[in-house]
């Protein structure tokens, strides 16, 4: 027996993805992405030329080549300088055959830790942690002699 027109219409409504389900799925995906991006990323403490080249330099030398930090904190003999560098906007769109598509917005936090007025450690933290933003980190200290 063939289904009647109202039955076909009803099956079409039931089988068709609703706007609500599409929006609910989108919201769930966005929340999942936010959860992963809000997790604390482990800092990268070694492996890049400028990161290693800063060791032993004075605070004055770091500020002279990297500029004024966004944040500076002193506690006894320990001084912390924090820098941030975002990727250029052009880097955030990938060119395709007929159009471009957006990629992940990313950047890098660089923390310079000075012990007794000399650089002891430089830590990089990529934002988001799933993207290798080492080029942004290294660019912060590009003008620093090694």
DRENLUM-819501 format. One line per 5 residues: number of its first residue (from 1); their letters; for each residue y, z, x of N, C-alpha, C. Coordinates in nm, 3 decimals. Last residue first. Layout:
N
NUM> A> Y:Z:X:Y:Z:X:Y:Z:X ~ ...
***
This chain:
146
146> XXXXX> 3.718:1.971:7.173:3.590:2.042:7.194:3.582:2.105:7.329 ~ 4.020:2.001:6.983:3.948:1.955:7.103:3.822:2.037:7.122 ~ 4.068:1.927:6.645:4.043:2.034:6.743:3.967:1.979:6.863 ~ 4.087:1.745:6.446:4.193:1.743:6.547:4.176:1.850:6.654 ~ 3.873:1.807:6.277:3.870:1.680:6.352:3.974:1.676:6.464
141> XXXXX> 3.826:2.015:6.104:3.847:2.047:6.246:3.848:1.924:6.335 ~ 3.790:1.891:5.861:3.887:2.000:5.870:3.925:2.026:6.016 ~ 3.578:1.721:5.903:3.712:1.663:5.900:3.821:1.770:5.909 ~ 3.356:1.880:5.869:3.391:1.840:6.005:3.533:1.783:6.012 ~ 3.359:1.895:5.588:3.373:2.014:5.672:3.423:1.977:5.811
136> XXXXX> 3.314:1.632:5.514:3.437:1.698:5.471:3.464:1.821:5.557 ~ 3.062:1.593:5.627:3.174:1.511:5.676:3.308:1.571:5.634 ~ 2.904:1.767:5.479:2.932:1.800:5.618:3.047:1.717:5.675 ~ 2.812:1.776:5.223:2.956:1.754:5.242:2.997:1.784:5.386 ~ 2.549:1.689:5.051:2.581:1.710:5.192:2.728:1.674:5.213
131> XXXXX> 2.494:1.859:4.747:2.555:1.743:4.815:2.584:1.779:4.959 ~ 2.412:2.092:4.636:2.317:1.981:4.634:2.368:1.858:4.709 ~ 2.622:2.268:4.622:2.527:2.284:4.733:2.427:2.169:4.742 ~ 2.922:2.083:4.540:2.810:2.171:4.509:2.709:2.170:4.623 ~ 3.008:2.223:4.839:3.032:2.241:4.696:3.020:2.105:4.628
126> XXXXX> 2.875:2.386:5.125:2.899:2.263:5.051:2.914:2.293:4.902 ~ 3.002:2.577:5.371:2.934:2.589:5.240:2.974:2.468:5.158 ~ 2.978:2.664:5.712:3.012:2.563:5.613:2.935:2.593:5.484 ~ 3.107:2.883:5.955:3.009:2.860:5.848:3.064:2.756:5.752 ~ 3.126:2.970:6.283:3.189:2.883:6.183:3.081:2.851:6.081
121> XXXXX> 3.178:3.252:6.499:3.094:3.172:6.410:3.181:3.085:6.321 ~ 3.368:3.342:6.678:3.229:3.382:6.698:3.136:3.290:6.620 ~ 3.668:3.287:6.830:3.576:3.234:6.729:3.433:3.271:6.769 ~ 3.850:3.584:6.912:3.783:3.461:6.956:3.682:3.418:6.850 ~ 3.952:3.836:6.841:4.046:3.724:6.854:3.985:3.595:6.909
116> XXXXX> 3.719:3.993:6.796:3.810:4.022:6.909:3.896:3.900:6.945 ~ 3.581:3.731:6.625:3.552:3.867:6.671:3.635:3.890:6.796 ~ 3.629:3.525:6.350:3.674:3.560:6.484:3.640:3.706:6.513 ~ 3.494:3.277:6.163:3.486:3.421:6.186:3.521:3.448:6.332 ~ 3.583:3.048:5.929:3.587:3.073:6.073:3.592:3.224:6.092
111> XXXXX> 3.441:2.861:5.683:3.482:2.997:5.715:3.471:3.016:5.865 ~ 3.498:2.601:5.467:3.468:2.634:5.607:3.525:2.773:5.633 ~ 3.378:2.437:5.191:3.446:2.557:5.236:3.403:2.582:5.379 ~ 3.403:2.105:5.073:3.343:2.200:5.167:3.436:2.318:5.193 ~ 3.308:1.889:4.798:3.398:1.936:4.902:3.326:2.037:4.990
106> XXXXX> 3.280:1.651:4.526:3.231:1.748:4.624:3.337:1.783:4.727 ~ 3.168:1.508:4.230:3.287:1.557:4.301:3.240:1.662:4.401 ~ 2.920:1.260:4.217:2.951:1.403:4.211:3.076:1.435:4.292 ~ 3.042:0.945:4.093:2.944:1.027:4.162:2.991:1.172:4.155 ~ 3.085:0.691:3.843:3.129:0.813:3.911:3.012:0.883:3.981
101> XXXXX> 3.053:0.346:3.915:3.009:0.462:3.837:3.049:0.587:3.914 ~ 3.193:0.022:3.859:3.169:0.139:3.945:3.123:0.253:3.855 ~ 3.066:-0.312:3.812:3.151:-0.198:3.780:3.128:-0.088:3.882 ~ 2.894:-0.503:3.889:3.004:-0.544:3.802:3.099:-0.429:3.769 ~ 2.738:-0.378:4.090:2.755:-0.524:4.090:2.874:-0.568:4.005
96> XXXXX> 2.920:-0.081:4.190:2.799:-0.153:4.153:2.827:-0.302:4.151 ~ 3.046:0.177:4.388:3.066:0.042:4.338:2.932:-0.022:4.309 ~ 3.095:0.505:4.300:3.006:0.414:4.369:3.020:0.277:4.306 ~ 3.346:0.736:4.360:3.294:0.634:4.269:3.214:0.535:4.351 ~ 3.435:0.915:4.548:3.365:0.968:4.432:3.326:0.863:4.330
91> XXXXX> 3.589:0.806:4.738:3.452:0.836:4.777:3.369:0.880:4.657 ~ 3.835:0.804:4.620:3.765:0.677:4.633:3.618:0.698:4.670 ~ 3.918:1.074:4.649:3.880:1.021:4.517:3.802:0.890:4.526 ~ 3.775:1.251:4.930:3.875:1.162:4.871:3.826:1.104:4.738 ~ 3.649:1.585:4.900:3.624:1.444:4.928:3.737:1.361:4.867
86> XXXXX> 3.837:1.868:5.013:3.770:1.790:4.909:3.750:1.647:4.955 ~ 3.820:2.159:5.201:3.850:2.015:5.207:3.768:1.945:5.099 ~ 3.943:2.475:5.297:3.871:2.395:5.198:3.916:2.250:5.209 ~ 3.904:2.770:5.502:3.961:2.638:5.478:3.879:2.567:5.370 ~ 3.968:3.096:5.611:3.896:3.009:5.517:3.976:2.882:5.491
81> XXXXX> 3.908:3.328:5.865:3.997:3.220:5.820:3.914:3.129:5.729 ~ 3.884:3.663:5.949:3.819:3.553:5.878:3.925:3.455:5.831 ~ 3.834:3.889:6.212:3.930:3.809:6.137:3.855:3.692:6.075 ~ 3.761:4.209:6.334:3.707:4.089:6.270:3.817:4.020:6.189 ~ 3.841:4.452:6.419:3.838:4.346:6.521:3.787:4.213:6.465
76> XXXXX> 3.971:4.536:6.109:3.945:4.585:6.244:3.952:4.472:6.344 ~ 3.990:4.272:5.926:3.929:4.404:5.913:3.890:4.451:6.051 ~ 4.180:4.023:5.770:4.154:4.099:5.892:4.096:4.235:5.857 ~ 4.187:3.696:5.640:4.156:3.837:5.615:4.123:3.904:5.748 ~ 4.334:3.423:5.484:4.312:3.493:5.611:4.291:3.639:5.580
71> XXXXX> 4.312:3.108:5.327:4.298:3.253:5.318:4.273:3.310:5.457 ~ 4.368:2.854:5.402:4.398:2.893:5.263:4.394:3.044:5.246 ~ 4.521:2.830:5.733:4.407:2.846:5.642:4.453:2.882:5.500 ~ 4.716:2.577:5.875:4.717:2.711:5.817:4.599:2.724:5.720 ~ 4.535:2.365:6.111:4.639:2.399:6.014:4.625:2.540:5.961
66> XXXXX> 4.371:2.294:6.315:4.319:2.281:6.178:4.424:2.310:6.072 ~ 4.516:2.335:6.553:4.449:2.205:6.531:4.401:2.186:6.387 ~ 4.639:2.586:6.529:4.715:2.473:6.584:4.649:2.339:6.553 ~ 4.432:2.749:6.443:4.542:2.721:6.350:4.624:2.601:6.398 ~ 4.281:2.751:6.683:4.223:2.701:6.558:4.333:2.663:6.460
61> XXXXX> 4.458:2.868:6.868:4.407:2.733:6.892:4.351:2.671:6.763 ~ 4.495:3.123:6.750:4.610:3.035:6.770:4.563:2.890:6.789 ~ 4.242:3.231:6.777:4.295:3.205:6.643:4.411:3.106:6.651 ~ 4.063:3.066:7.047:4.146:3.172:6.990:4.192:3.133:6.850 ~ 3.715:2.973:7.094:3.859:2.942:7.084:3.933:3.060:7.021
56> XXXXX> 3.447:3.037:7.076:3.521:3.084:7.192:3.670:3.055:7.187 ~ 3.359:2.751:6.891:3.319:2.882:6.945:3.395:2.915:7.072 ~ 3.415:2.493:6.820:3.519:2.595:6.798:3.484:2.729:6.860 ~ 3.191:2.333:6.853:3.299:2.323:6.951:3.408:2.427:6.935 ~ 3.033:2.372:6.627:2.993:2.437:6.752:3.106:2.438:6.855
51> XXXXX> 3.187:2.223:6.447:3.147:2.360:6.414:3.109:2.436:6.541 ~ 3.194:1.975:6.561:3.318:2.053:6.554:3.289:2.200:6.525 ~ 2.905:1.903:6.546:2.984:1.909:6.670:3.110:1.996:6.663 ~ 2.664:2.103:6.372:2.766:1.999:6.367:2.860:2.015:6.487 ~ 2.481:2.319:6.387:2.433:2.183:6.384:2.537:2.073:6.384
46> XXXXX> 2.508:2.612:6.174:2.489:2.543:6.301:2.462:2.395:6.280 ~ 2.531:2.727:5.922:2.593:2.795:6.036:2.578:2.723:6.169 ~ 2.594:2.689:5.595:2.538:2.615:5.708:2.608:2.668:5.832 ~ 2.526:2.939:5.347:2.617:2.871:5.439:2.540:2.799:5.550 ~ 2.367:2.880:5.038:2.358:2.941:5.169:2.451:2.867:5.264
41> XXXXX> 2.540:2.909:4.732:2.476:2.825:4.832:2.472:2.900:4.964 ~ 2.488:3.066:4.429:2.546:3.077:4.561:2.468:2.992:4.660 ~ 2.513:2.870:4.134:2.434:2.954:4.222:2.495:2.953:4.361 ~ 2.654:2.685:3.995:2.716:2.816:4.012:2.635:2.909:4.101 ~ 2.493:2.465:3.974:2.610:2.454:4.060:2.678:2.588:4.083
36> XXXXX> 2.296:2.551:3.793:2.258:2.520:3.930:2.379:2.514:4.022 ~ 2.456:2.587:3.565:2.379:2.699:3.618:2.343:2.673:3.763 ~ 2.552:2.330:3.521:2.645:2.437:3.559:2.572:2.555:3.619 ~ 2.311:2.204:3.446:2.383:2.162:3.566:2.481:2.268:3.614 ~ 2.264:2.340:3.208:2.167:2.349:3.317:2.233:2.310:3.449
31> XXXXX> 2.485:2.256:3.061:2.468:2.397:3.093:2.369:2.418:3.206 ~ 2.428:1.979:3.043:2.549:2.026:3.110:2.537:2.173:3.150 ~ 2.187:1.982:2.895:2.191:1.926:3.030:2.313:1.974:3.108 ~ 2.282:2.098:2.656:2.177:2.165:2.734:2.176:2.114:2.878 ~ 2.464:1.899:2.574:2.511:2.035:2.603:2.408:2.110:2.687
26> XXXXX> 2.286:1.685:2.532:2.393:1.675:2.631:2.443:1.813:2.671 ~ 2.135:1.786:2.320:2.070:1.753:2.447:2.173:1.745:2.559 ~ 2.334:1.803:2.125:2.264:1.924:2.169:2.196:1.901:2.303 ~ 2.399:1.533:2.095:2.499:1.627:2.147:2.435:1.755:2.197 ~ 2.156:1.438:1.992:2.212:1.381:2.114:2.312:1.477:2.177
21> XXXXX> 2.133:1.595:1.761:2.032:1.607:1.866:2.083:1.550:1.997 ~ 2.364:1.505:1.621:2.348:1.646:1.656:2.249:1.662:1.770 ~ 2.309:1.241:1.575:2.421:1.275:1.664:2.408:1.419:1.710 ~ 1.953:1.183:1.580:2.079:1.220:1.516:2.187:1.246:1.620 ~ 1.744:0.913:1.625:1.800:1.034:1.686:1.937:1.064:1.623
16> XXXXX> 1.536:0.816:1.353:1.657:0.787:1.430:1.710:0.915:1.493 ~ 1.336:0.913:1.192:1.301:0.866:1.325:1.423:0.842:1.414 ~ 1.471:0.980:0.952:1.394:1.081:1.024:1.369:1.039:1.168 ~ 1.585:0.735:0.877:1.670:0.852:0.898:1.597:0.957:0.982 ~ 1.352:0.579:0.848:1.456:0.539:0.943:1.546:0.658:0.977
11> XXXXX> 1.227:0.712:0.639:1.162:0.709:0.771:1.264:0.672:0.879 ~ 1.414:0.655:0.435:1.389:0.793:0.474:1.323:0.799:0.611 ~ 1.387:0.376:0.419:1.516:0.434:0.452:1.498:0.578:0.502 ~ 1.121:0.360:0.336:1.162:0.302:0.464:1.295:0.362:0.511 ~ 1.143:0.483:0.083:1.057:0.542:0.186:1.094:0.489:0.324
6> XXXXX> 1.312:0.305:-0.054:1.359:0.440:-0.025:1.275:0.509:0.082 ~ 1.134:0.074:-0.050:1.262:0.074:0.020:1.314:0.215:0.044 ~ 0.790:0.176:-0.004:0.902:0.127:-0.084:1.030:0.135:-0.002 ~ 0.515:0.064:0.196:0.616:0.164:0.161:0.730:0.100:0.083 ~ 0.218:-0.084:0.062:0.340:-0.095:0.140:0.440:0.012:0.098
1> X> -0.117:0.000:0.084:0.000:0.000:0.000:0.124:0.000:0.089
***
